[in-house]
Amino acid sequence: MAGPVVVGLDGTGNSVPAVLWGAEEAAARGLPLHLLHSWGSPSADVPPAALEVAGQERRGAELLRGAVDLAFTGHPGIPVTTEQVAERPADALLERSAQATMLILGSRGHGAIAGFLLGSVSLQVLGQAVCPVVTVREDAAFPQREIVVGVRHAGPEDEAVLEFAFTAADAHHTRVRAVRAWGPAATVEPVRAGPGHPPDGTAAGVAEQETLAEALLPWRAKFPAVEVVPHVANGRAAPVLLAACCDAGLLVVGRRNRRSPMLLGPVVHAALHHANCPVSVVPQG
């Protein structure tokens, strides 16, 4: 059985869209929803004795009850479990990522990631989680529109990213826009819903279109009901992706497993900071 959709609650308004998005995702995929609240200090320098354990547990229970009610507002039939722990929040989420289908964190719109926790903790979760991590802004829109996925390598390294995107599109009965950027930097105009962006007619552009088509072939076969829009554009990856996802319901990007969890790469950072939709960061081999 697939693992649950795990939502990290930080006790702020940032958790509201994350809970709503998580409930929608759990219902669409037929998965349980798990709501996790950790009130442990993000700093190892704060001794446990300094925490008001009883008060923290009481506030955590209230937070979780409210989150359950919120999840049930749109999907009363989904299975929901709750958990509060005194672990460091990043440690709690990373531990549960090993069994989860995805982790979901809230964020404060554009700018620095400030969802489950600020700064380095959020980056640690995004950089080290075993499963995909979805960040949902506090002003995120929920209508299911096309899912945009960045195809960087067009080979085995992109399998996890494409699998996540196609599975999500299949669950939500929407289409996938598969985006591949190539060549030197160029001015990229926003692309709204419609036909895929054609290559520029050069030999290189046509070759890139063929490479993308070949990469998508097995996923078209595995998910025949999912409409696919190949999107090849000349330019740097980050602006190409951001332009392509201006009307998307979700942007899916991959991140390499690096020695330093803080190094997510410029494309992932650009997506997290500037995309107008939820962003899923998928670990790649």
C-alpha atoms as an extended CHARMM CRD file, in Angstrom:
* protein
*
       285  EXT
         1         1  MET       CA              0.0000000000        0.0000000000        0.0000000000  PROA      1               0.0000000000
         2         2  ALA       CA              1.2570000000        3.4680000000       -0.8360000000  PROA      2               0.0000000000
         3         3  GLY       CA              2.3120000000        5.6910000000        2.0310000000  PROA      3               0.0000000000
         4         4  PRO       CA              0.2640000000        8.5810000000        3.3670000000  PROA      4               0.0000000000
         5         5  VAL       CA              0.2150000000       12.2120000000        2.3500000000  PROA      5               0.0000000000
         6         6  VAL       CA              1.9960000000       13.8830000000        5.2870000000  PROA      6               0.0000000000
         7         7  VAL       CA              1.2970000000       17.5350000000        6.0800000000  PROA      7               0.0000000000
         8         8  GLY       CA              3.6150000000       19.4190000000        8.4320000000  PROA      8               0.0000000000
         9         9  LEU       CA              1.7790000000       21.8570000000       10.7120000000  PROA      9               0.0000000000
        10        10  ASP       CA              3.7010000000       24.8020000000       12.1380000000  PROA      10              0.0000000000
        11        11  GLY       CA              0.8810000000       26.4430000000       14.0800000000  PROA      11              0.0000000000
        12        12  THR       CA              0.5480000000       29.4360000000       11.7430000000  PROA      12              0.0000000000
        13        13  GLY       CA             -1.8320000000       30.3700000000        8.9620000000  PROA      13              0.0000000000
        14        14  ASN       CA              0.6590000000       28.8930000000        6.5100000000  PROA      14              0.0000000000
        15        15  SER       CA             -0.6320000000       25.4530000000        7.4540000000  PROA      15              0.0000000000
        16        16  VAL       CA             -4.1870000000       26.1130000000        6.2400000000  PROA      16              0.0000000000
        17        17  PRO       CA             -3.5350000000       25.8690000000        2.4770000000  PROA      17              0.0000000000
        18        18  ALA       CA             -1.1640000000       22.9460000000        3.0770000000  PROA      18              0.0000000000
        19        19  VAL       CA             -3.9040000000       21.0100000000        4.9010000000  PROA      19              0.0000000000
        20        20  LEU       CA             -6.4940000000       21.8180000000        2.2300000000  PROA      20              0.0000000000
        21        21  TRP       CA             -4.1100000000       20.8520000000       -0.5620000000  PROA      21              0.0000000000
        22        22  GLY       CA             -3.0770000000       17.6960000000        1.2770000000  PROA      22              0.0000000000
        23        23  ALA       CA             -6.6990000000       16.6220000000        1.7840000000  PROA      23              0.0000000000
        24        24  GLU       CA             -7.4190000000       17.1770000000       -1.9030000000  PROA      24              0.0000000000
        25        25  GLU       CA             -4.3620000000       15.1650000000       -2.9010000000  PROA      25              0.0000000000
        26        26  ALA       CA             -5.1500000000       12.3160000000       -0.5010000000  PROA      26              0.0000000000
        27        27  ALA       CA             -8.7320000000       12.1100000000       -1.7640000000  PROA      27              0.0000000000
        28        28  ALA       CA             -7.7060000000       12.1750000000       -5.4330000000  PROA      28              0.0000000000
        29        29  ARG       CA             -5.0800000000        9.4560000000       -4.9660000000  PROA      29              0.0000000000
        30        30  GLY       CA             -7.0620000000        7.3180000000       -2.5070000000  PROA      30              0.0000000000
        31        31  LEU       CA             -4.4120000000        7.7360000000        0.2000000000  PROA      31              0.0000000000
        32        32  PRO       CA             -4.6290000000        8.4300000000        3.9430000000  PROA      32              0.0000000000
        33        33  LEU       CA             -3.7990000000       11.8990000000        5.2110000000  PROA      33              0.0000000000
        34        34  HSD       CA             -1.3890000000       12.2160000000        8.1350000000  PROA      34              0.0000000000
        35        35  LEU       CA             -1.1620000000       15.5340000000        9.9990000000  PROA      35              0.0000000000
        36        36  LEU       CA              2.1020000000       16.0240000000       11.8740000000  PROA      36              0.0000000000
        37        37  HSD       CA              2.8880000000       18.7400000000       14.4100000000  PROA      37              0.0000000000
        38        38  SER       CA              6.2840000000       18.9460000000       16.0820000000  PROA      38              0.0000000000
        39        39  TRP       CA              6.8210000000       21.4270000000       18.8670000000  PROA      39              0.0000000000
        40        40  GLY       CA             10.4500000000       20.5360000000       19.4850000000  PROA      40              0.0000000000
        41        41  SER       CA             12.9440000000       23.3490000000       19.2000000000  PROA      41              0.0000000000
        42        42  PRO       CA             14.6360000000       23.6610000000       15.8000000000  PROA      42              0.0000000000
        43        43  SER       CA             17.8240000000       24.4160000000       17.7240000000  PROA      43              0.0000000000
        44        44  ALA       CA             19.6530000000       21.7320000000       19.6510000000  PROA      44              0.0000000000
        45        45  ASP       CA             20.8840000000       24.4950000000       21.9840000000  PROA      45              0.0000000000
        46        46  VAL       CA             17.4630000000       24.8370000000       23.6470000000  PROA      46              0.0000000000
        47        47  PRO       CA             17.2240000000       22.2850000000       26.4600000000  PROA      47              0.0000000000
        48        48  PRO       CA             13.9770000000       20.2880000000       26.7690000000  PROA      48              0.0000000000
        49        49  ALA       CA             13.5150000000       21.5710000000       30.3100000000  PROA      49              0.0000000000
        50        50  ALA       CA             12.9280000000       25.0570000000       28.9260000000  PROA      50              0.0000000000
        51        51  LEU       CA              9.7950000000       23.9480000000       27.1200000000  PROA      51              0.0000000000
        52        52  GLU       CA              6.3680000000       24.0050000000       28.7570000000  PROA      52              0.0000000000
        53        53  VAL       CA              5.5300000000       20.4640000000       27.8010000000  PROA      53              0.0000000000
        54        54  ALA       CA              1.9180000000       20.3970000000       29.0100000000  PROA      54              0.0000000000
        55        55  GLY       CA              1.0810000000       23.6890000000       27.3400000000  PROA      55              0.0000000000
        56        56  GLN       CA              2.7970000000       22.6820000000       24.1090000000  PROA      56              0.0000000000
        57        57  GLU       CA              0.8830000000       19.4100000000       24.0160000000  PROA      57              0.0000000000
        58        58  ARG       CA             -2.4240000000       21.1590000000       24.6820000000  PROA      58              0.0000000000
        59        59  ARG       CA             -1.8440000000       23.7050000000       21.9290000000  PROA      59              0.0000000000
        60        60  GLY       CA             -0.6950000000       20.9450000000       19.5840000000  PROA      60              0.0000000000
        61        61  ALA       CA             -3.8630000000       18.9370000000       20.2170000000  PROA      61              0.0000000000
        62        62  GLU       CA             -6.0090000000       21.9840000000       19.4760000000  PROA      62              0.0000000000
        63        63  LEU       CA             -4.0670000000       22.6740000000       16.3030000000  PROA      63              0.0000000000
        64        64  LEU       CA             -4.4860000000       19.1050000000       15.0970000000  PROA      64              0.0000000000
        65        65  ARG       CA             -8.2240000000       19.0510000000       15.8680000000  PROA      65              0.0000000000
        66        66  GLY       CA             -8.6640000000       22.2070000000       13.8310000000  PROA      66              0.0000000000
        67        67  ALA       CA             -6.6350000000       20.7390000000       10.9770000000  PROA      67              0.0000000000
        68        68  VAL       CA             -8.7590000000       17.5810000000       10.9410000000  PROA      68              0.0000000000
        69        69  ASP       CA            -11.9470000000       19.6680000000       10.7720000000  PROA      69              0.0000000000
        70        70  LEU       CA            -10.4140000000       21.6730000000        7.9480000000  PROA      70              0.0000000000
        71        71  ALA       CA             -9.4740000000       18.5420000000        6.0100000000  PROA      71              0.0000000000
        72        72  PHE       CA            -13.0030000000       17.1640000000        6.3980000000  PROA      72              0.0000000000
        73        73  THR       CA            -14.6500000000       20.3210000000        5.0460000000  PROA      73              0.0000000000
        74        74  GLY       CA            -13.9930000000       19.2720000000        1.4750000000  PROA      74              0.0000000000
        75        75  HSD       CA            -13.3780000000       15.5430000000        1.8850000000  PROA      75              0.0000000000
        76        76  PRO       CA            -15.2720000000       14.1220000000        4.8750000000  PROA      76              0.0000000000
        77        77  GLY       CA            -14.6320000000       10.5150000000        3.9100000000  PROA      77              0.0000000000
        78        78  ILE       CA            -10.8410000000       10.4720000000        3.7800000000  PROA      78              0.0000000000
        79        79  PRO       CA             -8.9030000000        8.5830000000        6.4740000000  PROA      79              0.0000000000
        80        80  VAL       CA             -6.9970000000       11.0600000000        8.6520000000  PROA      80              0.0000000000
        81        81  THR       CA             -4.4730000000       10.3970000000       11.3970000000  PROA      81              0.0000000000
        82        82  THR       CA             -2.7340000000       12.9350000000       13.6290000000  PROA      82              0.0000000000
        83        83  GLU       CA              0.5450000000       12.9980000000       15.4940000000  PROA      83              0.0000000000
        84        84  GLN       CA              2.4030000000       15.4690000000       17.6560000000  PROA      84              0.0000000000
        85        85  VAL       CA              5.9790000000       14.9470000000       18.7350000000  PROA      85              0.0000000000
        86        86  ALA       CA              8.6750000000       16.7770000000       20.6520000000  PROA      86              0.0000000000
        87        87  GLU       CA             11.3530000000       16.1000000000       18.0220000000  PROA      87              0.0000000000
        88        88  ARG       CA             13.0550000000       18.7820000000       16.0120000000  PROA      88              0.0000000000
        89        89  PRO       CA             10.5930000000       19.5180000000       13.1760000000  PROA      89              0.0000000000
        90        90  ALA       CA             13.0540000000       18.7670000000       10.3880000000  PROA      90              0.0000000000
        91        91  ASP       CA             14.0190000000       15.4630000000       11.9940000000  PROA      91              0.0000000000
        92        92  ALA       CA             10.3740000000       14.4620000000       12.4300000000  PROA      92              0.0000000000
        93        93  LEU       CA              9.5060000000       15.1810000000        8.8060000000  PROA      93              0.0000000000
        94        94  LEU       CA             12.6230000000       13.5680000000        7.3810000000  PROA      94              0.0000000000
        95        95  GLU       CA             12.0340000000       10.4120000000        9.4010000000  PROA      95              0.0000000000
        96        96  ARG       CA              8.4600000000       10.1160000000        8.0980000000  PROA      96              0.0000000000
        97        97  SER       CA              9.4770000000       10.8520000000        4.5370000000  PROA      97              0.0000000000
        98        98  ALA       CA             10.8280000000        7.3150000000        4.2880000000  PROA      98              0.0000000000
        99        99  GLN       CA              7.2680000000        5.9150000000        4.3880000000  PROA      99              0.0000000000
       100       100  ALA       CA              5.2900000000        8.8260000000        2.9200000000  PROA      100             0.0000000000
       101       101  THR       CA              4.0990000000        9.2640000000       -0.6510000000  PROA      101             0.0000000000
       102       102  MET       CA              4.8090000000       12.9830000000       -0.2550000000  PROA      102             0.0000000000
       103       103  LEU       CA              5.3870000000       15.6830000000        2.3450000000  PROA      103             0.0000000000
       104       104  ILE       CA              3.4820000000       18.9600000000        2.1560000000  PROA      104             0.0000000000
       105       105  LEU       CA              4.6940000000       22.2180000000        3.6970000000  PROA      105             0.0000000000
       106       106  GLY       CA              3.1490000000       25.6670000000        3.7150000000  PROA      106             0.0000000000
       107       107  SER       CA              5.0030000000       28.7830000000        2.5720000000  PROA      107             0.0000000000
       108       108  ARG       CA              4.4310000000       32.5220000000        2.7260000000  PROA      108             0.0000000000
       109       109  GLY       CA              3.9970000000       33.3540000000       -0.9210000000  PROA      109             0.0000000000
       110       110  HSD       CA              6.8870000000       34.7940000000       -2.8670000000  PROA      110             0.0000000000
       111       111  GLY       CA             10.2760000000       35.3490000000       -1.3270000000  PROA      111             0.0000000000
       112       112  ALA       CA             12.1430000000       33.1940000000        1.1310000000  PROA      112             0.0000000000
       113       113  ILE       CA             10.6340000000       29.8270000000        1.9740000000  PROA      113             0.0000000000
       114       114  ALA       CA              8.8530000000       30.2190000000        5.2970000000  PROA      114             0.0000000000
       115       115  GLY       CA              6.5210000000       27.2860000000        5.5730000000  PROA      115             0.0000000000
       116       116  PHE       CA              6.8560000000       24.5310000000        8.1650000000  PROA      116             0.0000000000
       117       117  LEU       CA              9.7760000000       26.4220000000        9.6260000000  PROA      117             0.0000000000
       118       118  LEU       CA             11.9760000000       29.2300000000        8.4210000000  PROA      118             0.0000000000
       119       119  GLY       CA             15.2230000000       29.1330000000        6.5230000000  PROA      119             0.0000000000
       120       120  SER       CA             17.6150000000       26.2700000000        6.9700000000  PROA      120             0.0000000000
       121       121  VAL       CA             15.0470000000       23.8490000000        8.4290000000  PROA      121             0.0000000000
       122       122  SER       CA             12.7830000000       24.0780000000        5.3830000000  PROA      122             0.0000000000
       123       123  LEU       CA             15.7900000000       23.7690000000        3.1140000000  PROA      123             0.0000000000
       124       124  GLN       CA             16.9550000000       20.7240000000        5.0450000000  PROA      124             0.0000000000
       125       125  VAL       CA             13.6030000000       18.9980000000        4.5060000000  PROA      125             0.0000000000
       126       126  LEU       CA             13.4990000000       19.9630000000        0.8380000000  PROA      126             0.0000000000
       127       127  GLY       CA             17.0680000000       18.8100000000        0.3080000000  PROA      127             0.0000000000
       128       128  GLN       CA             17.0600000000       15.5580000000        2.2660000000  PROA      128             0.0000000000
       129       129  ALA       CA             13.5540000000       14.0710000000        2.1840000000  PROA      129             0.0000000000
       130       130  VAL       CA             13.3060000000       10.6040000000        0.6870000000  PROA      130             0.0000000000
       131       131  CYS       CA              9.9390000000       11.3640000000       -0.9260000000  PROA      131             0.0000000000
       132       132  PRO       CA              8.7250000000       14.3740000000       -2.9520000000  PROA      132             0.0000000000
       133       133  VAL       CA              8.1230000000       17.5720000000       -0.9660000000  PROA      133             0.0000000000
       134       134  VAL       CA              5.3550000000       19.9550000000       -2.0460000000  PROA      134             0.0000000000
       135       135  THR       CA              5.3780000000       23.5840000000       -0.9300000000  PROA      135             0.0000000000
       136       136  VAL       CA              2.0110000000       25.3400000000       -0.9710000000  PROA      136             0.0000000000
       137       137  ARG       CA              1.8060000000       29.1150000000       -0.6850000000  PROA      137             0.0000000000
       138       138  GLU       CA             -0.7390000000       30.7300000000        1.6320000000  PROA      138             0.0000000000
       139       139  ASP       CA             -2.4570000000       32.3260000000       -1.3840000000  PROA      139             0.0000000000
       140       140  ALA       CA             -2.3600000000       29.2050000000       -3.5580000000  PROA      140             0.0000000000
       141       141  ALA       CA             -5.2430000000       28.5960000000       -5.9420000000  PROA      141             0.0000000000
       142       142  PHE       CA             -6.8350000000       25.1440000000       -5.8850000000  PROA      142             0.0000000000
       143       143  PRO       CA             -8.5790000000       24.6090000000       -9.2380000000  PROA      143             0.0000000000
       144       144  GLN       CA             -6.8390000000       21.6960000000      -10.9270000000  PROA      144             0.0000000000
       145       145  ARG       CA             -5.1350000000       22.9790000000      -14.0300000000  PROA      145             0.0000000000
       146       146  GLU       CA             -2.3430000000       21.4510000000      -16.0570000000  PROA      146             0.0000000000
       147       147  ILE       CA              0.6990000000       20.0400000000      -14.3110000000  PROA      147             0.0000000000
       148       148  VAL       CA              4.0210000000       21.3840000000      -15.5440000000  PROA      148             0.0000000000
       149       149  VAL       CA              7.1070000000       19.2030000000      -15.2380000000  PROA      149             0.0000000000
       150       150  GLY       CA             10.6870000000       20.0980000000      -16.0410000000  PROA      150             0.0000000000
       151       151  VAL       CA             12.4690000000       17.4920000000      -18.1740000000  PROA      151             0.0000000000
       152       152  ARG       CA             16.1580000000       18.1520000000      -17.8470000000  PROA      152             0.0000000000
       153       153  HSD       CA             17.9660000000       14.9690000000      -18.7860000000  PROA      153             0.0000000000
       154       154  ALA       CA             15.3360000000       13.1710000000      -20.9070000000  PROA      154             0.0000000000
       155       155  GLY       CA             16.6980000000        9.8920000000      -19.5550000000  PROA      155             0.0000000000
       156       156  PRO       CA             16.6120000000        7.6190000000      -16.4830000000  PROA      156             0.0000000000
       157       157  GLU       CA             17.4030000000       10.5290000000      -14.1380000000  PROA      157             0.0000000000
       158       158  ASP       CA             14.0520000000       12.0880000000      -14.9660000000  PROA      158             0.0000000000
       159       159  GLU       CA             11.9620000000        8.9790000000      -14.2950000000  PROA      159             0.0000000000
       160       160  ALA       CA             10.9870000000        9.9380000000      -10.7440000000  PROA      160             0.0000000000
       161       161  VAL       CA              9.9820000000       13.4550000000      -11.8140000000  PROA      161             0.0000000000
       162       162  LEU       CA              7.8870000000       12.2420000000      -14.7440000000  PROA      162             0.0000000000
       163       163  GLU       CA              6.2770000000        9.4960000000      -12.6810000000  PROA      163             0.0000000000
       164       164  PHE       CA              5.1840000000       12.0250000000      -10.0510000000  PROA      164             0.0000000000
       165       165  ALA       CA              3.8030000000       14.4230000000      -12.6630000000  PROA      165             0.0000000000
       166       166  PHE       CA              1.9010000000       11.7930000000      -14.6490000000  PROA      166             0.0000000000
       167       167  THR       CA              0.5130000000       10.1180000000      -11.5260000000  PROA      167             0.0000000000
       168       168  ALA       CA             -0.7550000000       13.4720000000      -10.2730000000  PROA      168             0.0000000000
       169       169  ALA       CA             -2.2770000000       14.3460000000      -13.6400000000  PROA      169             0.0000000000
       170       170  ASP       CA             -3.9860000000       10.9620000000      -13.8490000000  PROA      170             0.0000000000
       171       171  ALA       CA             -5.4150000000       11.3370000000      -10.3340000000  PROA      171             0.0000000000
       172       172  HSD       CA             -6.7340000000       14.8340000000      -11.0220000000  PROA      172             0.0000000000
       173       173  HSD       CA             -7.8700000000       14.2310000000      -14.6100000000  PROA      173             0.0000000000
       174       174  THR       CA             -5.7390000000       16.9960000000      -16.0170000000  PROA      174             0.0000000000
       175       175  ARG       CA             -2.9350000000       17.2430000000      -18.5320000000  PROA      175             0.0000000000
       176       176  VAL       CA              0.8460000000       17.3220000000      -18.3220000000  PROA      176             0.0000000000
       177       177  ARG       CA              2.9580000000       20.0430000000      -19.9130000000  PROA      177             0.0000000000
       178       178  ALA       CA              6.4600000000       18.5860000000      -20.2400000000  PROA      178             0.0000000000
       179       179  VAL       CA              8.9790000000       21.4360000000      -20.4980000000  PROA      179             0.0000000000
       180       180  ARG       CA             12.4850000000       21.1610000000      -21.8640000000  PROA      180             0.0000000000
       181       181  ALA       CA             14.7480000000       24.2200000000      -22.1130000000  PROA      181             0.0000000000
       182       182  TRP       CA             17.7830000000       24.2690000000      -24.3570000000  PROA      182             0.0000000000
       183       183  GLY       CA             20.4080000000       26.5930000000      -25.7820000000  PROA      183             0.0000000000
       184       184  PRO       CA             21.5300000000       30.0440000000      -24.6600000000  PROA      184             0.0000000000
       185       185  ALA       CA             19.5100000000       32.4360000000      -22.5430000000  PROA      185             0.0000000000
       186       186  ALA       CA             16.6340000000       34.0640000000      -24.3630000000  PROA      186             0.0000000000
       187       187  THR       CA             13.6680000000       36.2900000000      -23.6280000000  PROA      187             0.0000000000
       188       188  VAL       CA             10.7840000000       33.9780000000      -22.7740000000  PROA      188             0.0000000000
       189       189  GLU       CA              7.1870000000       35.1130000000      -23.0230000000  PROA      189             0.0000000000
       190       190  PRO       CA              4.6120000000       33.5250000000      -20.6680000000  PROA      190             0.0000000000
       191       191  VAL       CA              2.8110000000       30.5810000000      -22.2790000000  PROA      191             0.0000000000
       192       192  ARG       CA             -0.8300000000       30.1360000000      -21.3270000000  PROA      192             0.0000000000
       193       193  ALA       CA             -3.0240000000       27.1000000000      -21.8020000000  PROA      193             0.0000000000
       194       194  GLY       CA             -2.9930000000       26.0160000000      -25.4190000000  PROA      194             0.0000000000
       195       195  PRO       CA             -0.8330000000       24.1230000000      -27.8920000000  PROA      195             0.0000000000
       196       196  GLY       CA              2.7090000000       23.2360000000      -26.9080000000  PROA      196             0.0000000000
       197       197  HSD       CA              5.4310000000       25.7320000000      -27.6160000000  PROA      197             0.0000000000
       198       198  PRO       CA              6.9860000000       24.6340000000      -30.9320000000  PROA      198             0.0000000000
       199       199  PRO       CA             10.7160000000       24.3960000000      -31.5460000000  PROA      199             0.0000000000
       200       200  ASP       CA             12.3700000000       27.2670000000      -33.3480000000  PROA      200             0.0000000000
       201       201  GLY       CA             12.7500000000       25.3340000000      -36.6030000000  PROA      201             0.0000000000
       202       202  THR       CA             16.5230000000       24.9610000000      -36.3700000000  PROA      202             0.0000000000
       203       203  ALA       CA             18.1530000000       21.5580000000      -36.4610000000  PROA      203             0.0000000000
       204       204  ALA       CA             18.9390000000       21.8680000000      -32.7510000000  PROA      204             0.0000000000
       205       205  GLY       CA             15.3560000000       22.8150000000      -31.9360000000  PROA      205             0.0000000000
       206       206  VAL       CA             13.9300000000       19.9000000000      -33.8840000000  PROA      206             0.0000000000
       207       207  ALA       CA             16.4120000000       17.5270000000      -32.2160000000  PROA      207             0.0000000000
       208       208  GLU       CA             15.3380000000       18.7510000000      -28.7740000000  PROA      208             0.0000000000
       209       209  GLN       CA             11.6910000000       18.1780000000      -29.6810000000  PROA      209             0.0000000000
       210       210  GLU       CA             12.5010000000       14.6390000000      -30.7640000000  PROA      210             0.0000000000
       211       211  THR       CA             14.4900000000       13.9980000000      -27.5820000000  PROA      211             0.0000000000
       212       212  LEU       CA             11.5710000000       15.1060000000      -25.4520000000  PROA      212             0.0000000000
       213       213  ALA       CA              9.0950000000       13.0460000000      -27.4630000000  PROA      213             0.0000000000
       214       214  GLU       CA             11.2310000000        9.9490000000      -26.9560000000  PROA      214             0.0000000000
       215       215  ALA       CA             11.4760000000       10.5830000000      -23.2000000000  PROA      215             0.0000000000
       216       216  LEU       CA              7.6820000000       10.9220000000      -22.9440000000  PROA      216             0.0000000000
       217       217  LEU       CA              6.8700000000        7.8200000000      -24.9920000000  PROA      217             0.0000000000
       218       218  PRO       CA              6.8130000000        5.2740000000      -22.1120000000  PROA      218             0.0000000000
       219       219  TRP       CA              4.7720000000        7.6220000000      -19.9340000000  PROA      219             0.0000000000
       220       220  ARG       CA              2.1890000000        8.1660000000      -22.6540000000  PROA      220             0.0000000000
       221       221  ALA       CA              1.8840000000        4.3770000000      -22.8460000000  PROA      221             0.0000000000
       222       222  LYS       CA              1.6010000000        3.9560000000      -19.0760000000  PROA      222             0.0000000000
       223       223  PHE       CA             -0.9410000000        6.7800000000      -18.6970000000  PROA      223             0.0000000000
       224       224  PRO       CA             -2.9650000000        6.7200000000      -21.9420000000  PROA      224             0.0000000000
       225       225  ALA       CA             -5.7630000000        8.8540000000      -20.4710000000  PROA      225             0.0000000000
       226       226  VAL       CA             -3.4120000000       11.7620000000      -19.6750000000  PROA      226             0.0000000000
       227       227  GLU       CA             -3.1220000000       14.4520000000      -22.3330000000  PROA      227             0.0000000000
       228       228  VAL       CA              0.4910000000       15.5100000000      -22.8880000000  PROA      228             0.0000000000
       229       229  VAL       CA              1.7280000000       18.8590000000      -24.1960000000  PROA      229             0.0000000000
       230       230  PRO       CA              5.4170000000       18.7500000000      -25.2090000000  PROA      230             0.0000000000
       231       231  HSD       CA              6.9480000000       22.1830000000      -24.6340000000  PROA      231             0.0000000000
       232       232  VAL       CA             10.4150000000       22.9520000000      -25.9850000000  PROA      232             0.0000000000
       233       233  ALA       CA             11.8210000000       26.4600000000      -25.6260000000  PROA      233             0.0000000000
       234       234  ASN       CA             15.1620000000       28.1010000000      -26.1960000000  PROA      234             0.0000000000
       235       235  GLY       CA             16.4870000000       29.7350000000      -23.0400000000  PROA      235             0.0000000000
       236       236  ARG       CA             17.6680000000       29.1420000000      -19.4970000000  PROA      236             0.0000000000
       237       237  ALA       CA             15.7680000000       26.4750000000      -17.5770000000  PROA      237             0.0000000000
       238       238  ALA       CA             14.4670000000       28.6290000000      -14.7230000000  PROA      238             0.0000000000
       239       239  PRO       CA             12.7590000000       31.3890000000      -16.7610000000  PROA      239             0.0000000000
       240       240  VAL       CA             11.4530000000       28.8470000000      -19.2660000000  PROA      240             0.0000000000
       241       241  LEU       CA              9.8250000000       26.8220000000      -16.4890000000  PROA      241             0.0000000000
       242       242  LEU       CA              8.4130000000       29.8730000000      -14.7110000000  PROA      242             0.0000000000
       243       243  ALA       CA              6.9230000000       31.1900000000      -17.9320000000  PROA      243             0.0000000000
       244       244  ALA       CA              5.3730000000       27.8080000000      -18.7180000000  PROA      244             0.0000000000
       245       245  CYS       CA              3.7330000000       27.3940000000      -15.3000000000  PROA      245             0.0000000000
       246       246  CYS       CA              1.9790000000       30.7610000000      -15.0400000000  PROA      246             0.0000000000
       247       247  ASP       CA             -1.4110000000       29.0110000000      -15.3750000000  PROA      247             0.0000000000
       248       248  ALA       CA             -0.4350000000       25.6620000000      -13.8360000000  PROA      248             0.0000000000
       249       249  GLY       CA             -1.9210000000       23.8550000000      -10.8640000000  PROA      249             0.0000000000
       250       250  LEU       CA              1.4440000000       22.3280000000       -9.9350000000  PROA      250             0.0000000000
       251       251  LEU       CA              5.0800000000       22.6260000000      -10.9910000000  PROA      251             0.0000000000
       252       252  VAL       CA              7.2070000000       19.4780000000      -10.6500000000  PROA      252             0.0000000000
       253       253  VAL       CA             10.9980000000       19.7970000000      -10.5680000000  PROA      253             0.0000000000
       254       254  GLY       CA             13.7670000000       17.3760000000       -9.6800000000  PROA      254             0.0000000000
       255       255  ARG       CA             16.6970000000       17.7910000000       -7.3560000000  PROA      255             0.0000000000
       256       256  ARG       CA             19.8260000000       15.7290000000       -7.2390000000  PROA      256             0.0000000000
       257       257  ASN       CA             20.9290000000       13.9380000000       -4.1030000000  PROA      257             0.0000000000
       258       258  ARG       CA             23.7940000000       16.1400000000       -2.9490000000  PROA      258             0.0000000000
       259       259  ARG       CA             26.2190000000       15.8980000000       -0.0760000000  PROA      259             0.0000000000
       260       260  SER       CA             25.0580000000       19.2530000000        1.2440000000  PROA      260             0.0000000000
       261       261  PRO       CA             21.2740000000       19.4810000000        1.8590000000  PROA      261             0.0000000000
       262       262  MET       CA             21.4380000000       23.2450000000        1.3520000000  PROA      262             0.0000000000
       263       263  LEU       CA             22.4010000000       22.9300000000       -2.3120000000  PROA      263             0.0000000000
       264       264  LEU       CA             19.0810000000       22.5630000000       -4.1080000000  PROA      264             0.0000000000
       265       265  GLY       CA             20.2900000000       24.1300000000       -7.3240000000  PROA      265             0.0000000000
       266       266  PRO       CA             19.3020000000       27.3970000000       -9.0160000000  PROA      266             0.0000000000
       267       267  VAL       CA             16.2990000000       26.0040000000      -10.8990000000  PROA      267             0.0000000000
       268       268  VAL       CA             14.7270000000       24.5480000000       -7.7500000000  PROA      268             0.0000000000
       269       269  HSD       CA             15.3770000000       27.7680000000       -5.8350000000  PROA      269             0.0000000000
       270       270  ALA       CA             13.8010000000       29.8290000000       -8.6250000000  PROA      270             0.0000000000
       271       271  ALA       CA             10.7450000000       27.5670000000       -8.6620000000  PROA      271             0.0000000000
       272       272  LEU       CA             10.2970000000       27.7110000000       -4.8740000000  PROA      272             0.0000000000
       273       273  HSD       CA             10.6760000000       31.4730000000       -4.7160000000  PROA      273             0.0000000000
       274       274  HSD       CA              8.8050000000       32.6030000000       -7.8180000000  PROA      274             0.0000000000
       275       275  ALA       CA              6.3320000000       30.0130000000       -9.1330000000  PROA      275             0.0000000000
       276       276  ASN       CA              2.6790000000       31.0770000000       -8.9790000000  PROA      276             0.0000000000
       277       277  CYS       CA              1.5480000000       27.5710000000       -8.0210000000  PROA      277             0.0000000000
       278       278  PRO       CA              2.4750000000       24.7810000000       -5.5930000000  PROA      278             0.0000000000
       279       279  VAL       CA              5.8960000000       23.2700000000       -6.3050000000  PROA      279             0.0000000000
       280       280  SER       CA              6.8480000000       19.6250000000       -5.9190000000  PROA      280             0.0000000000
       281       281  VAL       CA             10.5550000000       18.9230000000       -5.4400000000  PROA      281             0.0000000000
       282       282  VAL       CA             11.2580000000       15.3010000000       -6.3450000000  PROA      282             0.0000000000
       283       283  PRO       CA             14.5050000000       13.5480000000       -5.3230000000  PROA      283             0.0000000000
       284       284  GLN       CA             16.4060000000       11.9880000000       -8.1970000000  PROA      284             0.0000000000
       285       285  GLY       CA             19.0910000000        9.3520000000       -8.2210000000  PROA      285             0.0000000000
